[in-house]
Amino acid sequence: MALMRRQSLVKFDAPLCETIVDTPKPQGGEVLVRIERCGLCHSDLHIQDGYADLGGGKKLDTTRGMTLPFTLGHEIAGVVDEVGPDVFAGLVGSKKAVFPWIGCGQCRDCANSDENLCARQRFLGVSIDGGFATHVLVPDAKYLLDYDPLPVNQAATLMCSGVTAYGALKRLVDRPRQRNLLLIGLGGVGMMGLSFAAAMFKQPITVADLSGAARETALKNGAAVAYDPAEPDVIKRILKETDGGFDEIVDFAGNEKSMAFAVAAAARGGKIVVSGLMGGQFTLPMVQWVYKRMTIEGFMVGTLTEAHELMALARAGKIKPTPMREEPMGDVQTWIDKLRAGKVVGRIVLKN
């Protein structure tokens, strides 16, 4: 039997290491995909740590139900190597992106096509083995998306950073007030959001990030204005230059400082969508919330339907590719360390 190489989590809060096992054989409706590319996401770091920061010294345990060794990675694209007996054999050899946000298929959220909300989920690279490997076993062929003529690295990143950014921005489309739009946080998801916003909104796009390199990259990739949140009196400047703040904001960082900045920069009647998971605790005086008539919505990853919508836009050439860098799969821990240190601009994509 052929062997499968994996970059595995063998201990929480410890480096990944290579493990070698027999390549699984698909059963029933399962599909075995030979992985060509897998993106590195900041949520992979939370899973490696074994917790997410809740603020105030509290932590959310992310180790429950996980059996080690475990394979992280959920931005996957590759080639169908083998299919189960219940799957059309003609799929073998086809190039596919893999939608990883897979639910139980039986609860009310799954019945409503909201598998990404499923409490008994089977997310690839989160609760079942994912893409930092030579192969991945996908529970059903319906989670495979055609991506031709897109590059394989772009197709892979659309399945998490892409669908997250798209879904978050979609929550702001068709609002009555759309004078302006601010994107906070220019990591892999934020850069994706910048690319998509140009296709989804008519107004110029403003960005904000602590990194000068990230702001410069954003300005070269379509941003009209870039703010440094650490600049003295930056909120006063924003309120003056925008005539009262931003009607629509997406916080792709999701930490205490980014949310404080978002609330301060929001116009009266504005909406903030939070999709970052950097962690911490957010508090807001009720009087301020009511007085500004703000809407704040949490969002994490999109649905399979939204993934198909996004893939169609990308395949039609309506979305500009975002900055990304390809590195060998075996070097994943090196790039995890650099991402953790804030030394990555754009998306790192691992290749086999």
Secondary structure, DSSP 8 states (H G I E B T S, - for coil): --EEEEEEE-STTS--EEEEEE-----TT-EEEEEEEEE--HHHHHHHHTEEEEETTEEEE--TT--SSEE---EEEEEEEEE-TTS-GGGTT-EEEE------SSSHHHHTT-GGG-TT---BTTTB--SSBSEEEES-GGGEE--TTS-HHHHHHIIIIIHHHHHHHHTTTT-S--S-EEEE--SHHHHHHHHHHHHH-SS-EEEE-S-HHHHHHHHHTT-SEEE-TTSTTHHHHHHHHTTS-EEEEEESS-BHHHHHHHHHHEEEEEEEEE----B------HHHHHHHT-EEEE-----HHHHHHHHHHHHTT-S----EEEEEGGGHHHHHHHHHTT---SEEEEE-
